[in-house]
Amino acid sequence: MPIKTCQITPFQDQKPGTSGLRKKTRAFMAPDYLEAFVQSIFDGIGGVDGKVFVLGGDGRFFNLEASQTILKMAAANGAARVIVGQDAILSTPAASHLIRLNKTDGGIILSASHNPGGEDEDFGVKFNTPNGGPAPEQVTEAIHARSKELTEYRILDAADVDLGTLGDQTLGEMTVSVVDPVADYADLMATLFDFTAIRAMFESGFRMRFDAMHAVTGPYAKALLEGALGAPEGTVVNGTPLPDFGGHHPDPNPFWAKALMDEMFSADGPDFGAASDGDGDRNMVVGRNIYVSPSDSLAVLAANAHLAPGYAKGIAGVARSMPTSAASDRVAEKLGIGSFETPTGWKFFGNLLDAGKATICGEESFGTGSDHVREKDGLWAVLLWLNVLAARGESVADILNAHWSEYGRNYYSRHDYEAIDSELANTLMDDLRGQLADLPGREIQGMTIAAADDFAYTDPVDGSVSTKQGVRIVMEDGSRIVLRLSGTGTEGATIRLYLEKYEPDTDKHGIDPQKALAPMIAAAEELAGIASRTGRDAPNVIT
Ligand code: G16
């Protein structure tokens, strides 16, 4: 089969963000755009000759077409084999597992995660390294550098591969192995959790609702929850993946998963609720009449992980992204295990997991996971919660209240201001950075600022340094304001304002977080002036 070499003018806008390259779908569909980025990945990792990769995506619009293009390019560039999910479907954690299980040279995941899908919405391409994790900054920088000078790409002139049929096929000299997207992942989950105990809990009438948000987790959740664990049919809702996610944002938070929240807060709501995002790596968990913030979820899971067989020997350490609340630090301290604070982006956990320093990681952005793969894993978090609920025989509310009584409560919230003019957002951040040196000692809203900086991280394993990872303003009692710009949006800038206040007094644990955080919200406005400078009177999303 002939290999075509196509000449192009290098693209200058292919810089990967927090998690791969995310753009409008139409940008990826434009002539040569996807191809240029894929060739830059191949060249940026030193070529693909004789190598083996995993390929799959979250099923959003353009997933299948992009997969066919990538397969033909892999074949033209000399790859030996690509393992691809049936119909080009793989959740992000399942892809990470397949990369590791098959000891491959990495994988390409097609997803813009929680961003909406469709021809006029978002698409994304991400490279994961042989450890199964998102490429670290050195690798994404090499890919970006290559894209800026790339003048040609190679592609096989061949018919599309049949991705609907399981088994091996050949494409030129390359083998394409079409695999069941769920089977290996489901097997892995069975090694980690006490399925017998969870099944018995469902048999005794425990009721759950899992909202797959018409995204990739549907088939995984159905196989595991309604299949292996015997939950009644209908436990999983919106379980059929759709190219446009039914027109919704597949973003599991109280705002976008409102239907689930309403059900969980209704009279006679289920015992446990959960939702997952576009590519299955995020999770939201809710109890009956109680919302579990992702930061609290991380802390509760770290404190209770030993109840699941896969973690019965205990965990080595807990890592969280800097904007995530310090609730998990308190658990780590009590357990006498390592505690790590990294920049936002799952890629920063990779080295800690590989080195055995951290077992469980989490982020405020609805991501939780462990060393079983190198991505965050929505269903894993849901299954661990189920295992904890089955082992303790208590409700989510009881478990959360007991946790706060033992460790104190870290009131926490994130306010997102979306589609802000990029220049305005950058100026706002620069102005804030300009004030940092003078802030310590200043009184604000009845509090005293103890420290203020722009977070920089030195990886304890390889010594790499990442700077400008978010402005933090810390009060004397440990309460914090954090501000950073999102690295996953595709329109203008999103300002993320993270607010945290520690409350040790059990009598004050029942307050609405927005009320508990009111002084922090006022202090943030005084310092950064988001509302006054953007003209927005409220955040677009509050989590
Ligand atoms: C990605 C990253 C996460 C990050 C999140 C939000 O998640 O993998 O590590 O916390 O984006 O990032 P930002 O605040 O820069 O928008 P996902 O689920 O979108 O892949």
Boltz pocket constraint, residues with backbone or C-beta under 6 A from the ligand:
constraints:
  - pocket:
      binder: B
      contacts: [[A, 18], [A, 19], [A, 112], [A, 113], [A, 114], [A, 277], [A, 281], [A, 282], [A, 321], [A, 344], [A, 345], [A, 346], [A, 347], [A, 363], [A, 365], [A, 367], [A, 485], [A, 486], [A, 487], [A, 488], [A, 489], [A, 496]]
      max_distance: 6.0
